[in-house]
Amino acid sequence: MSDTVAVAAREAPLAYFKRTWRQNIIYIGFVVVFAFFAITLYDKGFLAPNNILNIARQTAMIAVMAVAMTLVLSSGEIDLSVGAVAGLASVTTAMAVAWGGLPAGIAAGIMTGITVGLINGFLSTRLMIPTFLTTLAMMGIAKGTAMWISGTAAIPVLDRTYPAIFGGGNIGPIPTLLLWMLVIGVIGHVVLRRTKFGRQVLAVGGNVVAARYSGINTSRIKLWVIVISAVTASIAGMLYAGRLQTGRFQLGEGDELSVIAAVVLGGTSLFGGKGTVVGSIIGALMIGVINNGLILMGLEYSQQLIARGGIIILAVALSQAGTRPA
């Protein structure tokens, strides 16, 4: 056993907690928040199985998008268009299902993400337009396109199989939305932590100049994470369409803020070079628990916004302290 391992083995639990609590703040915070609502709202059904599953259903799309956003932020970029792309994908999917059935709907949804991702990636990596501006513009373009092609009307999903696969069904007692979240989360975690691509993403976000000198094609890495983000947002839009059995341009509206909050809350640095998919999913679930708990407490909407914002600011401040580059 090495000296380092030996020292770690002899370290007192309290000393270990003091040394590592900040990097684990999202898990500590989730347990504290969940326990608080479980105790205070026990008689209002917070712990009821249906309520727990509802939290998972309501959080699933945010968590799915948060997985890809973890890669984007870890590479030092940002994507503000995910919510609008989800809405656009829900519309294109519903229209394609009505025209050509389930295969056409799936293809249309995925192609929506690939197209948007390639446009965002080309503008950012070839024309060197910052992703903040590129994706901010794409937010408006995607929403406007969804409104235009749908005539601002809801497009019903007419295929009965589609909702069963994409968000509206269950496998036994487990909602398919939860399975989508878990599968995409596992894939994202493995990609970021166990693959060469994931290591390159972190290297590019940590120091893009050093990464370039080490032989990494930084433009290609950034293009890939932007495309992955758009495709994942499209999958979230397809899940919205399946759960609600309709495609609407309003779906996903404002989700980009919740997604970024969940990712940063989970411990991913806004400045790149550090990311955790598991933390991002826990961050999304924590936001879902807070939303659900505040509703059950009977707070007015204005009070919910204040309380939710305060809790998130406190948690993010604790998790991000010390991550800002000098």
ABEGO torsion letter per residue (X at the ends): XBAAAAAAAABBAAAAAAAAAAAAAAAAAAAAAAAAAAAAAAAAGAABAAAAAAAAAAAAAAAAAAAAAAAAAAAGBBBAAAAAAAAAAAAAAAAAAAAAEAAAAAAAAAAAAAAAAAAAAAAAAAAGBBAAAAAAAAAAAAAAAAAAAAGGBBBBBABAAAAAABGABBBEABBAAAAAAAAAAAAAAAAAAABAAAAAAAAAAABAAAAAAAGBBAAAAAAAAAAAAAAAAAAAAAAAAAAAGBBBAABGBGAAAAAAAAAAAAGBBAAEGBBBAAAAAAAAAAAAAAAAAAAAAGBBAAAAAAAAAAAAAAAAAAAABGABBX
